[in-house]
Amino acid sequence: MNLYPKLILEALAKVRYPGTGKNLVEAGMVDDDIRIDGNKISFTLIVEKPNDPFIKSVVKAAETSILTYISPTVDIKGNISVRSLSEARPDPDKLLPEVKNIIAVASGKGGVGKSAVSANLAVALAAMGYKTGLLDADIFGPSQPKMFNVEDARPHLEKTGHRELMQPVENFGVKLLSIGFFVNKEDAVLWRGAMASNALKQLIGDANWGALDYLLIDLPPGTSDIHLTLVQTLAITGVVVVSTPQEVALADARKGISMFTGDKVNVPILGLIENMAWFTPAELPENKYYLFGKDGGKRLSEELNIPLLGQIPIVQSICESGDAGAPAALNPDTMSGSAFRNLAENIVKRVEYRHTHMAPTKRVETHK
């Protein structure tokens, strides 16, 4: 019998917590420590207070649901732990101790080329000699496996210390993990927010990322549970925000920047990237056509007093190379390749500047 965390979460979604009427997954009561060892399942339920009056009945109901929904032969009795929110949570700084810098790549809205920027930035950093990883955190729309030409790859487990960890797929010098490796590429991912957050936590904490100079995280667009999960789970060095020049995209970029700089998240903004800044046809390399307006990202960076890290033009080869699984940054002699190399250099400078001149950012607990 094949057991997957998704099956367990589906079973737990059938159990309601009497205190709120919500199911255990919807209420955020299922921790990210689901363990499957053959037929044995173990995990932790999170309650608000140590003396929760409902917890014994909830644990029993969870056991019954798993035995009913999955199989009566599953070993679950006595394997459900309980932890209260008042107990110490893992320190984000200690989760990936061998990773020097964690950079989130975000956008206020979809369709601005955030994933293409993430892929090319990772390739450019690797080409510059940095040990680089890329986590595709866009759970509902993973695109990095295609961009790296590894759609058919399947990460395997290897014994690492006392644990079995996922081994990231490697291509172009970049270590890569994505939910796209674990689902059929033709199928939609129909998960509730808590299930998506748990999947993200596993891609972070149950993977052998090893020693990295940079771990890039390609976030989903907008503001969601995924973003909160990320800042609760990891000590983020900073965020780069991708936008196109037109006002509708810039308005959403403002919201994204506001979320990251707000008290509940409090993550440094390294800068803004203006993607699709202009169109340059291959046959007229000196010409610039401002299809979405001129310098919108530059104006926003000045308004919010954040650095403009780069302006990336629309070049047909960027789209073609992404579809072909060969990111444009692989060829630094082209216009697009050179733009991504300059972008990578600017981000490295910003990170080094922050390490030298800025105090560490204090994380704010956002659990309620």
C-alpha positions in Angstrom: 0.0 0.0 0.0 1.4 3.4 -1.0 0.9 6.1 1.7 1.3 9.8 0.9 1.0 12.9 3.2 -1.9 14.1 0.9 -4.0 11.0 1.9 -3.4 11.6 5.5 -4.4 15.3 5.2 -7.5 14.3 3.3 -8.4 11.9 6.2 -7.7 14.6 8.8 -9.9 17.1 6.9 -12.8 14.9 7.8 -12.3 15.5 11.5 -13.8 18.7 13.0 -12.4 20.4 16.1 -15.3 21.1 18.5 -13.8 24.4 19.7 -14.2 26.1 16.3 -16.2 23.8 14.1 -13.4 23.8 11.5 -11.7 20.6 10.3 -8.2 19.9 11.6 -6.5 20.9 8.3 -8.5 24.1 7.8 -7.9 25.1 11.4 -4.1 24.7 10.9 -3.9 22.1 13.7 -1.8 19.6 11.7 1.9 20.2 12.1 4.4 19.7 9.2 6.0 16.7 10.7 4.0 13.9 9.0 6.2 10.8 8.9 5.5 7.6 7.0 7.6 4.5 7.7 6.2 1.6 5.9 2.7 1.1 7.3 3.3 3.4 10.3 2.1 7.0 10.3 3.0 9.6 12.9 2.4 13.3 13.2 1.7 16.1 15.6 -1.5 18.0 16.3 -1.2 21.7 17.5 -3.6 23.1 20.1 -3.8 26.6 21.5 -3.4 25.6 25.2 -1.7 22.7 26.9 -4.9 21.7 28.8 -7.2 21.7 25.7 -10.4 19.9 26.8 -11.2 18.5 23.4 -7.8 17.0 22.5 -8.4 13.4 23.6 -11.6 13.1 21.6 -9.9 14.8 18.6 -7.0 12.4 18.7 -9.3 9.4 18.8 -11.4 10.8 15.9 -8.2 11.4 13.9 -7.1 7.8 14.4 -10.6 6.5 13.4 -10.7 8.7 10.3 -7.3 7.5 9.1 -8.2 3.9 9.7 -11.5 4.3 7.9 -10.4 6.6 5.0 -7.0 5.0 4.3 -6.9 1.4 5.6 -7.7 -0.5 8.8 -4.2 -2.0 8.6 -2.4 1.3 9.1 -0.4 1.6 12.2 -1.6 4.9 13.8 -2.8 4.1 17.3 -0.6 6.0 19.8 1.4 7.7 17.1 -0.3 11.1 17.3 1.6 13.7 19.4 0.1 16.9 20.7 1.9 20.3 21.0 0.6 23.6 22.2 1.4 26.9 20.6 3.0 28.0 23.9 5.7 25.4 23.4 8.9 26.5 21.7 8.9 26.3 17.9 12.0 25.5 15.8 14.2 28.5 15.3 14.0 29.5 11.6 17.7 30.4 11.7 18.6 26.7 12.5 16.4 25.0 9.8 18.9 25.3 6.9 22.2 26.1 8.7 24.3 25.4 5.6 22.5 28.0 3.5 24.1 31.4 3.7 21.4 33.5 2.0 17.7 32.8 1.3 16.2 35.1 -1.3 12.4 35.1 -2.0 11.3 36.2 -5.5 7.8 37.6 -5.3 5.2 39.5 -7.4 2.0 41.2 -6.6 0.2 39.6 -9.6 0.6 36.7 -12.0 1.9 37.1 -15.5 4.8 39.4 -14.8 7.5 36.8 -15.5 8.5 36.1 -11.9 9.3 32.4 -12.5 11.3 33.2 -15.6 13.3 35.8 -13.6 13.8 33.2 -10.8 15.1 30.6 -13.1 17.5 32.9 -15.0 18.7 34.5 -11.8 19.5 31.1 -10.3 21.4 30.1 -13.5 23.3 33.4 -13.5 24.3 33.0 -9.9 25.5 29.4 -10.5 27.5 30.6 -13.6 29.2 33.2 -11.4 30.5 30.4 -9.1 27.9 30.5 -6.3 26.4 27.3 -4.9 22.8 27.9 -5.8 19.4 26.2 -5.1 15.9 27.1 -6.3 12.7 26.1 -4.5 9.6 26.3 -6.7 7.1 27.4 -4.0 4.3 28.1 -6.5 2.4 25.0 -5.3 -0.6 25.6 -7.6 1.3 26.6 -10.8 4.8 25.0 -10.7 6.8 25.9 -13.8 10.5 25.4 -12.9 10.7 21.7 -13.9 9.8 22.8 -17.5 12.2 25.8 -17.5 15.1 23.5 -16.3 14.1 20.7 -18.8 13.6 18.2 -15.9 9.9 17.6 -16.1 10.4 13.8 -15.9 12.8 13.8 -13.0 11.7 12.3 -9.7 13.6 13.2 -6.6 14.7 10.2 -4.5 15.2 9.7 -0.8 18.7 9.1 0.6 19.8 8.4 4.2 21.4 11.6 5.5 22.5 11.4 9.1 19.5 9.9 11.0 16.9 10.9 8.4 15.9 10.1 4.9 15.8 13.3 2.9 14.7 14.3 -0.6 17.7 14.9 -3.0 17.1 17.9 -5.1 17.3 17.5 -8.9 20.3 19.3 -10.4 20.7 21.0 -13.8 22.8 24.0 -15.0 24.6 23.9 -11.7 21.3 24.6 -9.7 19.7 22.4 -7.1 15.9 22.3 -7.7 12.8 21.1 -5.9 9.2 21.7 -7.0 5.8 20.2 -6.2 5.8 19.7 -10.0 8.0 16.6 -9.5 5.4 14.9 -7.4 2.2 15.5 -9.4 1.0 14.7 -12.9 1.9 17.8 -15.0 -1.5 17.6 -16.7 -3.5 17.7 -13.4 -4.5 20.7 -11.4 -3.4 20.8 -7.7 -6.7 21.0 -5.8 -5.4 21.6 -2.2 -6.6 23.8 0.6 -4.2 26.4 2.0 -3.1 24.3 4.9 -2.2 21.3 2.6 -0.2 23.6 0.3 1.6 25.1 3.3 2.5 21.6 4.6 3.8 20.6 1.2 6.0 23.7 1.1 7.4 22.9 4.6 8.3 19.4 3.5 10.1 20.7 0.4 12.1 22.9 2.7 12.7 20.8 5.8 12.8 17.3 4.4 15.3 18.0 1.6 19.0 17.7 1.5 19.9 21.2 0.2 23.4 21.0 1.6 25.8 23.9 1.6 24.5 26.8 -0.5 25.5 30.4 -1.1 22.0 31.3 -2.3 18.7 29.5 -2.1 16.1 31.3 -4.3 12.4 30.8 -3.6 10.0 31.3 -6.5 6.8 32.4 -4.6 3.3 32.2 -6.0 1.9 35.6 -7.0 -0.1 37.7 -4.6 -0.3 37.4 -0.8 -1.4 34.1 0.8 -0.8 31.4 3.4 2.3 30.3 1.5 4.0 33.6 2.1 3.3 33.5 5.9 4.4 29.9 6.0 7.7 30.8 4.4 8.6 33.6 6.8 7.6 31.5 9.8 9.7 28.6 8.6 12.9 30.2 7.3 15.1 33.2 8.1 14.7 35.1 4.9 17.7 37.3 3.9 15.5 39.5 1.7 12.8 39.7 -1.0 13.1 40.9 -4.6 9.8 42.0 -6.1 9.1 41.5 -9.9 6.7 43.8 -11.7 6.1 45.0 -15.3 5.9 48.8 -16.0 2.2 49.2 -16.3 0.2 50.7 -13.5 -2.1 47.7 -12.9 1.0 45.6 -12.1 2.7 48.3 -10.1 -0.4 48.7 -7.9 -0.2 45.0 -7.0 3.6 45.2 -6.5 2.9 48.0 -3.9 0.6 45.6 -2.0 3.2 42.8 -2.1 5.9 45.2 -0.8 3.5 46.4 1.9 2.9 42.8 3.1 6.6 42.0 3.4 7.5 45.2 5.2 4.5 45.0 7.6 4.8 44.1 11.2 3.4 40.6 10.8 6.0 39.6 8.2 8.9 42.1 8.5 11.3 40.9 5.8 13.8 43.2 4.1 13.1 44.3 0.5 16.3 44.0 -1.5 14.9 45.8 -4.4 12.5 45.9 -7.4 13.0 44.2 -10.8 11.2 45.8 -13.8 10.5 42.9 -16.2 9.3 43.4 -19.8 10.7 47.0 -19.5 10.7 47.3 -23.3 10.6 45.2 -26.4 13.6 44.9 -28.7 13.3 42.9 -31.9 16.2 40.6 -32.8 16.7 42.3 -36.2 16.8 45.8 -34.6 18.8 45.4 -31.4 19.3 49.1 -30.9 15.5 49.8 -30.9 13.3 50.0 -27.8 9.5 49.8 -27.9 7.8 50.5 -24.5 4.8 48.3 -24.9 3.7 48.6 -21.2 4.8 52.1 -20.5 8.2 53.5 -19.8 10.1 53.4 -16.5 7.1 52.4 -14.3 9.3 50.2 -12.1 11.9 52.9 -11.8 9.4 55.5 -10.7 8.0 53.0 -8.1 11.4 52.3 -6.7 12.1 56.0 -6.3 8.6 56.5 -4.7 9.2 53.7 -2.1 12.9 54.4 -1.7 14.0 50.9 -2.7 16.7 50.0 -5.2 15.9 49.2 -8.8 17.9 46.1 -9.3 17.4 45.7 -13.0 15.3 46.3 -16.1 14.8 43.2 -18.2 13.7 43.7 -21.8 11.2 41.6 -23.7 13.3 39.5 -26.1 11.8 36.6 -28.1 14.7 34.4 -27.0 13.7 34.6 -23.3 10.3 33.0 -24.0 11.8 30.5 -26.4 14.6 29.5 -24.1 12.2 29.0 -21.2 9.8 26.8 -23.2 12.8 24.8 -24.4 14.2 24.3 -20.9 17.4 26.3 -21.5 17.3 29.6 -19.6 18.5 32.6 -21.4 21.1 33.3 -18.7 23.1 30.3 -19.9 24.4 32.6 -22.7 25.7 35.8 -21.1 26.8 37.2 -24.5 23.2 37.8 -25.6 21.2 40.8 -24.6 18.9 38.9 -22.3 21.7 36.8 -20.9 23.7 39.9 -20.1 20.7 41.5 -18.4 20.3 38.6 -16.1 24.0 38.5 -15.3 23.8 42.2 -14.4 20.8 41.5 -12.3 22.5 38.7 -10.4 25.5 40.9 -9.7 23.3 43.7 -8.3 21.5 41.3 -6.0 24.8 40.0 -4.7 26.0 43.5 -4.0 22.7 44.3 -2.2 23.0 41.1 0.0 26.6 41.9 0.8 25.7 45.5 1.7 22.9 44.4 4.0 25.3 41.9 5.8 27.8 44.7 6.3 25.6 47.6 7.2 22.2 46.3 8.5 21.3 44.7 11.7 19.5 41.3 11.5 15.7 41.6 11.0 13.7 40.4 14.0 11.0 37.9 13.0 7.5 38.4 14.3 5.4 35.3 15.3 2.2 35.4 13.2 0.4 32.4 14.7 -2.9 33.2 16.4 
